[in-house]
Amino acid sequence: MSSPELDPGDIELSATEVGRDLLLLITGGARHIGAASTAYLDAGDVKVTTSAVPHHKEHTITESIAMRVAAALHRTVTVVMGIHYDHLTQEGIARVVEIVNFKVDQYLFGQNLKR
């Protein structure tokens, strides 16, 4: 699987309303499904379940994003993520995480404006 160079504009977040629930799809580079995390409210607490494709690392990000968005919006949220860039350094990985978190923050800010 080859991929383009890391470009912040290449990482995309799309949101789909599924009834009362929310599906966030976050992709970049060589797009694929690496992990999916679903966070939901249970007696006031946010719980999460995750499924990860072997040898992929997206679950390290999807869990925290799903929990954060579910807590902020008080709804069940599934985050599906697949981002791959060839030969990323630790700094490159940190940059991807930063970009993803920024895009999630932007999404949440937009949702708060709608309320």
N, C-alpha and C positions, 0 to 999 in steps of 0.2 A: 504494500500500500504506500504509494508515494504521495507527497503532499507539498503544497506551496510553502513559501516562507511565512513565518508568523507575521500577521498583519491584523491589528486590532479591529479593523473594519470587516475582516473576514469572519470573525466570531459573531454568530447570530443567536438571538433569543427570540423565539416566537411563543405566543400564548394562545391556547385554545380553551374556550369555556366548554365544559362538559357537564351540562346541567348546572348544579351548584358547585361542582368541583372544577379544578383547574389543571391543565396539562401544560408544562413548560418544556419546550424542546430547545436545547442549547447545542449548537454544532459549530465546527470550524475546521479548517484544513481539509484533510481527507475525512469527510463526514461518515459517521457510522453510529451504531448503538453500542456503547461501552458499559453503561450502567443505567438503572432506573431506580429511583427512590420515591416512595409514597409516604407522605407525612399526613397525619390526621389527628384530630382532637379526641381525647379519651378522658372523660371526667376532668376536664380543665388542663390536662397535660398534653403535650405534643409527643406523639409516638411516631416512629419511622420504621419502615421495612425496605430493604434494598436487595436488588438482584444485580450482580455484576458479571460481565463476561470474563472468563479467565484471561489473565495477562493484560487486563485493562485496569486503569487507575481512576477512572472518572468517579467511582463510588466515593472516593475520598472528598469529592466536592459536592456530589448530588445530595448526600444525606443532610449536610448542613444547610444547603440552599432550600431543600424541601421543608425542613423544619422551620427555617426563618420565615419563609413565605406563608406557610400554614399558620404560624403564630400571628403574623402581621395581618393576614386577611381572614382569619377564623374560618378556614375552609380546608377541605382535603386537597392536597397538591401532589401531583406526580411530576418529577423532574426526570427527563430522559436526556442523556448527554453522550455525545461522541465527538471528541476533538482529537485530531492527530496531526502533528507536525513532525517530520523526520528530524532526528538528531538534536532535539531540544536539550539545552543545558539546564541545570537547576535554576538558573536565573530566568531562562525562557519559560520553564514550568511555572515559576512564581509569577511571571508576567501574565501568562494565560489565566491563572487563578485570579489575579488582580482585575483583568479585563472582564472576566465572567462575573465577578462580584460587583463591579461597577455597573454592568448591564442589568443585573438583578436589582441593584439599588435604584437605577433609573426606572425600571418597570414598577417597583413598589411605590416610588414617588408619584408616578403617573396614576396609579390606582388610588392613592390617597387624595389626589386632586379631584377624582371623579366622585368621591364621597361627599 
